[in-house]
Amino acid sequence: MPAETTHNTDNTEHPDLRRLRRWEESGGTWVVAGRRATPSGESVTLSLMTCDGGEEMDAFSSSDPGLVDYVSGEAG
């Protein structure tokens, strides 16, 4: 069985991580706008930026561990 990668495209990913991947696949960029500890782990707030990173188009927060790992560079 192949090793898991961060490019899991099936429906087992949390909707927040799928949302971020779709944004990336469309050419958008993102930045971590905030982090906070929660009783169950950590929550991150992401700013979804235009492809040149010049303008915030949307933002959302998530405490999904897979998304937190992904944006922290720990996924995979």
C-alpha positions as CSV (number, residue, x, y, z in Angstrom):
1,M,0.0,0.0,0.0
2,P,1.5,3.4,-0.9
3,A,2.4,5.9,1.8
4,E,-0.1,8.6,2.6
5,T,0.6,11.9,1.1
6,T,-0.8,15.4,1.7
7,H,-2.6,15.1,-1.7
8,N,-5.4,12.9,-0.5
9,T,-8.3,13.9,-2.8
10,D,-10.9,11.5,-1.6
11,N,-13.8,12.5,0.7
12,T,-12.1,11.4,3.9
13,E,-10.6,14.9,4.2
14,H,-12.3,17.4,6.4
15,P,-14.3,20.0,4.4
16,D,-12.0,22.8,5.6
17,L,-8.9,21.1,4.2
18,R,-10.7,20.4,0.9
19,R,-11.6,24.1,0.8
20,L,-8.0,25.2,1.2
21,R,-6.8,22.6,-1.4
22,R,-9.3,23.9,-3.9
23,W,-8.2,27.4,-3.3
24,E,-4.6,26.4,-3.9
25,E,-5.5,24.4,-7.0
26,S,-7.2,27.5,-8.4
27,G,-4.0,29.5,-8.0
28,G,-4.9,31.3,-4.8
29,T,-2.5,31.8,-1.9
30,W,-3.1,31.9,1.8
31,V,-1.5,33.0,5.0
32,V,-2.1,32.0,8.6
33,A,-3.7,35.1,10.1
34,G,-3.9,33.7,13.6
35,R,-3.6,30.7,15.9
36,R,-5.1,29.9,19.2
37,A,-5.0,27.0,21.6
38,T,-8.3,25.2,22.2
39,P,-9.2,22.5,24.8
40,S,-9.1,20.0,21.9
41,G,-5.9,21.2,20.2
42,E,-5.3,24.3,18.1
43,S,-7.4,26.5,15.8
44,V,-6.0,28.5,12.9
45,T,-7.5,31.4,11.0
46,L,-6.5,31.5,7.3
47,S,-6.7,34.5,5.0
48,L,-7.3,33.4,1.4
49,M,-5.4,35.7,-0.8
50,T,-5.5,36.5,-4.6
51,C,-2.9,34.6,-6.7
52,D,-0.4,37.4,-6.3
53,G,-1.0,37.6,-2.6
54,G,-2.1,41.2,-2.8
55,E,-5.7,41.1,-1.6
56,E,-7.6,39.1,1.0
57,M,-10.6,37.5,-0.7
58,D,-12.0,35.5,2.2
59,A,-11.0,34.1,5.6
60,F,-12.0,31.2,7.8
61,S,-11.1,29.5,11.0
62,S,-10.8,25.8,11.6
63,S,-9.7,23.4,14.4
64,D,-9.5,20.4,12.1
65,P,-6.2,18.7,13.1
66,G,-5.4,17.8,9.4
67,L,-5.7,21.4,8.3
68,V,-3.7,22.6,11.3
69,D,-0.9,20.1,10.4
70,Y,-1.1,21.0,6.7
71,V,-0.7,24.7,7.3
72,S,2.1,24.0,9.9
73,G,4.0,22.0,7.3
74,E,3.6,18.8,9.4
75,A,1.2,16.9,7.1
76,G,2.3,13.8,5.2
